[in-house]
Each structure stands twice: as structure tokens, then as C-alpha cells.
Amino acid sequence: MNMKIKFNQNKDGKIVVEIDNKAFVTKDYLQMIKEIKSNNKIEAEFTETISQDEQKIVNQMIEKINKIKEAEIKEDGEVNSDDIPF
């Protein structure tokens, strides 16, 4: 099952990111890498408040994330920064 990331812009103009309808936290990045290593993909969903240009940039980032195949996850749960393609 693919992980869905939702992007919304709040009234202050800040981009708010949710994963599975919960606020994005740092540990979610580790989960994304684990999902990708299990051959699952990340999917982006946008509200109408996100411009086409912003969507394009995010989709490019998601495409790069989906290409992570072999990220080294250390014993402490951290990811080797050399394995992050951006």
C-alpha cells in the first residue's frame, strides 16, 4: 500500500504536510524510506490552495524520494545522509 502525503496551505501561507491524515513529523521520513525499500511508493495529494508551480516542485521531490532503493538505516534509526538524493 502506498503512503499518501497531503499538502495544504494554511491562512498564514505556510505549507502544512500530513501523512495519513496526521501532522508530518521527522520519524515519518524514516517510515517513507522503509516503505520505498519495501517497493511501495509515496503519493502526493494537494488541496486547491497549492499552486501548480508548488505542485510541480513537490512532485519532483516525491519522484526523487521514490527512487531511493538502498538507504542505510543506522542502529539509532537515523539515515545515512549520503543515501538521500536531494
C-alpha positions in Angstrom: 0.0 0.0 0.0 1.4 3.4 -0.9 1.9 6.2 1.6 -0.1 9.3 0.9 1.2 12.7 1.7 -1.2 15.7 1.7 -0.1 19.2 1.1 -2.2 22.2 2.2 -1.6 25.9 2.6 -2.9 27.5 5.8 -4.3 31.0 6.1 -0.9 32.3 7.1 0.5 31.0 3.8 2.5 28.2 5.4 2.5 24.7 3.7 1.1 22.1 6.1 2.1 18.4 5.4 0.1 15.5 6.6 0.7 11.8 6.3 -2.3 9.5 6.5 -4.3 12.5 7.9 -1.8 13.2 10.7 0.8 16.0 11.0 4.1 15.2 9.5 6.9 14.5 12.0 10.6 13.7 11.5 10.1 9.9 12.1 7.7 9.9 9.1 10.7 10.4 6.8 12.2 7.1 8.1 8.9 5.4 7.5 8.9 6.7 3.9 12.3 5.2 3.3 11.2 1.9 4.8 8.1 1.9 2.6 10.2 2.6 -0.5 12.6 -0.1 0.4 9.6 -2.4 0.5 8.8 -1.4 -3.1 5.9 0.9 -2.0 5.7 4.4 -3.4 4.9 7.8 -2.0 1.9 9.6 -3.5 1.2 13.3 -3.2 -2.2 14.9 -2.8 -2.8 18.6 -3.0 -5.6 20.9 -1.8 -6.7 23.8 -4.1 -4.5 26.2 -2.1 -1.3 24.7 -3.5 -0.3 26.4 -6.8 0.6 24.5 -9.9 4.2 25.6 -9.6 4.3 24.3 -6.0 2.8 21.1 -7.0 5.4 20.6 -9.7 8.3 21.2 -7.3 6.8 18.8 -4.7 6.1 16.1 -7.4 9.8 16.4 -8.5 10.8 15.8 -4.9 8.5 12.9 -4.5 9.9 11.4 -7.7 13.4 11.6 -6.3 12.3 10.1 -2.9 10.6 7.2 -4.7 13.9 6.4 -6.4 15.6 5.7 -3.1 16.3 2.0 -3.1 19.1 1.2 -0.7 19.2 3.7 2.1 21.3 2.8 5.1 19.3 3.0 8.3 21.6 3.1 11.3 21.0 1.3 14.6 19.8 4.6 16.1 17.1 4.9 13.4 19.0 7.7 11.5 19.5 7.5 7.8 22.9 8.0 6.2 22.7 11.4 4.6 24.7 10.2 1.6 21.7 8.0 0.7 19.3 10.9 0.4 19.1 12.0 -3.2 18.5 15.8 -2.6 
